[in-house]
Amino acid sequence: MDRIALDWLFSTASQAIAALVGLIFMGVTFFTDSLDKEVLRDDTKGDICDEMKKDIHIKMQWIYWLAGVSILLDLVILVLNPIEKDKTFSINGSFDWYLLVGGMMLLLNLVTIGFSLWFIVQIANPNYFKKTAKHMLGVIHGDTVSSKDFIEAFIEMEKALRELPLYVVQEAQKTQRRASVSDMLRELKYKEWVSRQAIADLYRLNRLRNAIVHGEDVESIENSDLKKVNEYTAILKELRKNL
């Protein structure tokens, strides 16, 4: 392989990677914007969409690092290429550092492109939202109950929450809409009517509820979570009596 071929290989690789990363960035921007619009239509998807954004952000960071290093080293290879046009690129029975480095760079370029394409396929998967919802449920340990029982108990807890004299509930009623659970918990936290631990538990249970609703094929969850819902339902009802 002569110098012209090597120059073409590494210069084209860096250009292709830069173009691919640019297209991925545009696609991700459009995708995250569509997630925001989806949350506006259905606020129960907020936690799942946030989890998807975090996952996308982490993978994009890897792509940026891989692409940056690949492009930089491709340029270094071009500058330090010691091969003249009339010479060939071969080992000739002796150890060749340039051949080793060039081979490693070629492998790095392929890894960068492969990882980027895998990332595109992942976020384009129609089941990406459902997989994220299932991932949020985590690993189930110990006794389990059906998701149906959990949702029924959560509905009762939500009713108790809506019976509290919350500003967001009153304002929502004026416009004939329902205040979201997240908004009610946010005001509950601000008014400090319950402990910080209770707020943290309620937020987690709400995320769990959203994951179950949108995960579709989730069959069971931990019994301890159902007990938590029932406990906080009683606490909220008692709070309403004392206000």
Residue pairs with C-beta under 8 A, 6 or more apart in sequence:
1 88
1 89
2 83
2 85
2 86
2 87
2 88
2 89
3 81
3 83
3 84
3 85
3 87
4 85
6 77
6 81
6 83
6 89
6 102
7 78
7 81
9 106
10 74
10 75
10 77
10 78
10 105
11 74
11 78
13 70
13 74
13 106
13 109
14 70
14 71
14 74
14 75
16 113
17 67
17 70
17 71
17 109
17 112
17 113
17 116
18 67
18 71
20 67
20 113
20 116
21 63
21 64
21 67
21 116
24 60
24 63
24 116
24 119
24 120
25 60
27 120
27 123
28 56
28 60
28 123
31 56
31 123
32 53
32 56
35 49
35 52
35 53
36 49
38 45
38 49
39 45
39 46
39 49
43 180
43 182
43 183
44 180
44 181
44 209
44 210
44 213
44 214
45 129
45 210
45 214
46 182
46 210
47 136
47 206
47 207
47 210
47 211
48 129
48 132
48 133
48 136
48 210
48 211
48 214
51 132
51 135
51 136
52 128
52 129
52 132
55 132
56 123
59 119
59 122
60 119
62 115
63 112
63 115
63 116
63 119
66 108
66 111
66 112
66 115
66 116
67 112
67 116
69 108
70 105
70 108
70 109
70 112
73 105
73 108
74 105
74 109
77 101
77 102
77 105
80 98
81 98
82 98
83 89
83 98
89 99
89 102
90 96
90 99
91 99
122 128
125 131
129 214
130 214
130 215
130 216
130 217
133 210
133 211
133 212
133 214
133 215
133 216
133 218
134 211
134 215
134 217
134 218
136 207
136 208
136 211
137 208
137 211
137 212
137 215
137 218
137 221
140 220
140 221
140 222
141 222
142 222
142 223
142 224
143 222
143 223
143 224
144 220
144 221
144 222
144 223
145 220
145 221
145 222
145 223
145 226
146 219
146 220
147 212
147 218
147 219
147 220
147 221
149 226
150 208
150 209
150 212
150 221
150 225
150 226
150 229
151 209
151 212
151 213
153 226
153 229
153 230
153 233
154 205
154 209
154 229
156 229
156 233
157 205
157 229
157 230
157 232
157 233
157 236
158 181
160 233
160 236
160 237
160 240
161 181
161 184
161 185
161 188
161 236
162 169
162 179
162 184
163 236
163 237
163 240
164 184
164 188
164 193
164 236
164 239
164 240
164 243
165 243
166 179
166 184
166 187
166 188
167 187
168 179
168 183
168 184
168 186
168 187
169 179
169 184
171 179
172 178
172 179
181 206
181 209
182 203
182 206
185 199
185 202
185 203
185 206
188 194
188 199
188 202
189 196
189 199
193 239
193 243
194 202
194 235
194 239
198 232
198 235
201 228
201 232
202 232
205 225
205 228
205 229
205 232
208 221
208 225
211 218
212 218
212 221
